[in-house]
Amino acid sequence: MPTYETLTVSTPVDHVRILETNRPELANALNTQMGWDLVHAFEAVAHEESPPRCIILTGAGDKAFCAGGDIKERKGMTDGEWKLQHAVFERMVRAILDCPVPVIAAVNGAAYGGGCEISACCDFILASDTARFALTEVTLGIMPGGGGTQTLTRAVGERRAKELIFSGAPFTAAEAERWGLVNRVFSPETLRDETIAVAQRIARNAPLAVRRAKSSIHRGGQMSLRDGLAFEIEAYNRLVPTDDRREGNLAFNEKRQPQFQGK
């Protein structure tokens, strides 16, 4: 398992990987190195011989998931240096969005600016009831550039997204759940265990089927209904000749738990 300067990696149960942003002394702020570490951690999944079946992305400590970009690192940057750094963050966003396996954000604290955008790039969010979210970029003379104008809008709708992005105002985990950004809210003490339980349930299912379902939801949602249906059926048909499809059917008829191999 690779090691990173700004991330810790662990496997709490079979087939589930936790990636934890690990700069707690700086509220897990996103610097250039963390951007590169996240790029590698997510891009590598597609090339692993035995990849995880589900990934949890969370933050070290109990104060912050990721408090946004590291403003201190950006102090004194030229325009060119700023753009070069942001190109790393743009690649990071694509790496998370394009990860072939499900990614759950376990938001354990502040998710501001880029931290909010990172969480919104994940397939869904589970949050601590003490978590707070905000897209604060306009208060700093910029705008969301890590997918926020797209992912937030798709989650909460255009009018709500406009209010949140134009104002830069923070909002609670309960509000995020009510608006559709967060799936469920837990106490700080139970968030990790509850997220692992969800990830473990996903990981018990046929990994090829879950991957195809993720692709169909993500890509199909950007197509017309007819094109989305065609994409879905193509994905479905690719599962018919797999060993996992045969195992799932056999296990059901034999009244036992299936043993999926991802083949």
C-alpha positions in Angstrom: 0.0 0.0 0.0 1.5 3.4 -1.0 2.4 6.0 1.6 1.7 9.7 1.2 2.9 12.9 2.8 -0.6 14.3 3.4 -2.8 11.2 3.4 -3.0 8.2 5.6 -4.3 4.9 4.1 -5.9 2.1 6.0 -8.1 -1.0 5.4 -10.4 -1.4 8.3 -12.3 -4.4 6.8 -11.9 -6.5 3.7 -12.2 -4.6 0.4 -12.8 -1.2 2.0 -10.1 1.5 2.0 -10.0 4.7 4.0 -8.1 7.7 2.7 -7.7 10.3 5.4 -6.5 13.9 4.8 -3.8 14.3 7.4 -2.8 17.9 8.1 -4.9 18.4 11.3 -2.7 21.2 12.6 -3.9 23.2 9.5 -7.5 22.0 9.5 -6.5 19.5 6.7 -6.1 22.4 4.3 -5.6 21.5 0.7 -2.0 22.3 -0.4 -0.3 21.3 -3.7 1.2 18.1 -2.2 -2.3 17.0 -1.0 -3.6 17.7 -4.4 -0.9 15.4 -6.0 -1.5 12.8 -3.3 -5.2 12.6 -4.0 -4.5 12.5 -7.7 -2.3 9.5 -7.3 -4.5 7.8 -4.7 -7.6 7.9 -6.9 -6.0 7.4 -10.4 -4.1 4.4 -9.1 -7.3 2.5 -8.4 -8.0 1.8 -12.0 -4.6 0.1 -12.4 -4.5 -2.0 -9.2 -4.6 -5.7 -9.6 -6.8 -6.1 -6.5 -8.5 -2.7 -6.0 -10.8 -1.9 -3.1 -14.5 -2.3 -3.7 -15.3 0.9 -1.8 -13.3 4.0 -0.7 -14.0 6.3 2.3 -12.6 9.7 2.2 -12.4 11.6 5.5 -10.2 13.9 7.5 -7.9 13.4 10.5 -9.1 14.7 13.8 -12.5 15.8 14.8 -12.4 19.5 13.6 -12.1 19.4 9.9 -12.7 17.3 6.8 -10.8 19.8 4.7 -11.0 23.6 5.4 -10.3 24.5 1.8 -7.2 25.7 0.0 -4.0 26.4 2.0 -4.1 30.2 1.8 -0.7 30.5 3.5 0.9 28.4 0.7 -0.7 30.7 -1.9 0.7 33.9 -0.3 3.0 35.5 -2.8 2.2 33.2 -5.7 2.4 34.8 -9.2 -0.6 34.5 -11.5 1.2 31.8 -13.4 2.1 29.8 -10.2 -1.5 30.1 -9.1 -2.8 28.6 -12.3 -0.2 25.8 -12.3 -1.3 24.8 -8.8 -4.9 25.0 -9.8 -4.2 22.6 -12.7 -3.2 20.0 -10.1 -6.5 20.6 -8.3 -8.4 20.3 -11.5 -6.8 16.9 -12.2 -7.6 15.9 -8.6 -11.3 16.7 -9.1 -11.4 14.5 -12.3 -9.6 11.7 -10.5 -12.2 11.6 -7.7 -15.1 11.9 -10.1 -13.7 9.2 -12.5 -12.7 6.7 -9.7 -14.3 3.4 -10.9 -15.3 2.2 -7.4 -17.8 3.9 -5.1 -16.3 6.8 -3.0 -18.1 7.9 0.2 -17.2 11.2 1.9 -17.3 10.9 5.7 -17.4 14.6 6.5 -16.2 14.8 10.2 -15.9 18.6 10.5 -15.4 21.7 8.5 -15.7 21.3 4.7 -15.1 24.7 3.4 -14.2 25.9 -0.1 -12.2 23.2 -1.8 -13.1 20.8 1.0 -16.7 21.2 0.3 -16.0 20.7 -3.4 -14.0 17.5 -2.7 -16.8 16.0 -0.7 -19.3 16.9 -3.4 -17.1 15.0 -6.0 -17.7 11.8 -4.0 -20.6 9.5 -4.8 -22.4 10.5 -1.7 -21.8 12.1 1.7 -22.3 10.9 5.2 -21.6 13.6 7.8 -21.2 14.3 11.5 -23.9 16.5 13.0 -21.1 18.9 13.9 -19.9 19.3 10.3 -20.3 22.6 8.5 -20.1 23.3 4.8 -19.5 26.4 2.7 -18.3 27.5 -0.7 -16.4 30.7 0.4 -14.5 31.4 -2.8 -16.3 34.6 -3.7 -15.2 36.1 -0.3 -11.6 35.7 -1.5 -12.0 37.2 -5.0 -12.3 33.9 -6.8 -15.1 31.4 -7.5 -15.5 27.7 -7.0 -13.1 26.0 -9.4 -13.0 22.5 -8.1 -16.3 21.4 -9.6 -18.5 23.3 -7.0 -20.7 25.1 -9.5 -21.5 21.8 -11.2 -21.6 19.2 -8.4 -23.5 21.4 -5.9 -26.0 22.5 -8.5 -26.7 18.9 -9.4 -27.2 18.0 -5.7 -29.3 20.9 -4.4 -30.7 22.5 -7.5 -29.8 25.7 -9.3 -31.5 28.3 -7.1 -30.1 26.9 -3.8 -26.7 26.5 -5.3 -26.7 30.2 -6.5 -27.6 31.4 -3.0 -24.9 29.3 -1.3 -22.2 30.2 -3.9 -23.1 33.9 -4.3 -23.2 34.4 -0.5 -20.4 32.2 0.6 -22.5 31.6 3.7 -21.8 28.4 5.8 -24.5 25.8 6.3 -25.0 22.9 8.7 -25.0 19.2 8.1 -28.7 19.1 8.9 -29.3 21.7 6.2 -27.1 19.9 3.8 -29.1 16.7 4.4 -32.4 18.5 3.9 -31.2 20.1 0.7 -29.9 16.8 -0.8 -26.1 17.3 -0.5 -25.7 14.9 2.4 -27.4 11.5 2.6 -27.4 10.9 6.3 -26.1 12.6 9.5 -24.6 10.8 12.5 -23.0 11.8 15.8 -19.3 12.5 15.7 -18.7 9.4 17.8 -20.5 7.0 15.4 -19.7 8.6 12.0 -16.7 6.4 11.1 -18.3 3.1 12.2 -21.5 3.9 10.4 -19.6 4.8 7.2 -17.6 1.7 7.4 -20.8 -0.3 7.8 -22.2 1.2 4.6 -19.0 0.7 2.7 -18.8 -2.9 3.9 -22.4 -3.5 2.7 -21.4 -2.1 -0.7 -18.2 -4.2 -0.8 -20.1 -7.4 -0.2 -21.9 -7.0 -3.5 -20.6 -8.0 -6.9 -17.8 -5.4 -7.7 -18.3 -5.5 -11.4 -22.0 -4.9 -11.1 -21.4 -2.0 -8.7 -18.9 -0.4 -11.0 -21.3 -0.7 -14.0 -24.1 0.7 -11.9 -22.0 3.7 -10.9 -21.0 4.4 -14.5 -24.6 4.1 -15.6 -25.9 6.5 -13.0 -23.1 9.0 -13.5 -22.9 9.1 -17.2 -26.5 8.3 -17.9 -27.6 11.3 -15.8 -25.8 13.5 -18.4 -27.6 12.0 -21.4 -31.2 12.1 -22.7 -33.4 9.4 -21.2 -33.3 7.3 -24.4 -29.5 7.5 -24.6 -29.2 6.8 -20.8 -31.4 3.7 -21.2 -29.2 2.5 -24.1 -26.1 3.0 -22.0 -27.6 1.1 -19.1 -28.5 -1.9 -21.2 -25.0 -2.0 -22.7 -23.6 -2.0 -19.2 -26.1 -4.7 -18.1 -25.2 -6.9 -21.0 -21.5 -6.8 -20.1 -22.4 -8.4 -16.8 -24.3 -11.4 -18.2 -21.2 -13.5 -19.1 -19.4 -12.9 -15.8 -18.6 -15.5 -13.2 -20.1 -13.1 -10.6 -23.5 -13.1 -12.4 -23.5 -16.9 -12.3 -22.4 -17.0 -8.7 -25.1 -14.6 -7.6 -27.8 -16.6 -9.3 -26.4 -19.9 -7.9 -26.1 -18.6 -4.4 -29.7 -17.3 -4.4 -31.0 -20.7 -5.5 -28.8 -22.5 -2.9 -29.9 -20.1 -0.2 -26.4 -18.9 0.8 -24.3 -15.8 0.7 -22.6 -15.3 -2.7 -18.8 -15.2 -2.9 -18.1 -12.6 -5.6 -14.6 -12.5 -7.1 -14.9 -9.6 -9.4 -14.7 -11.8 -12.5 
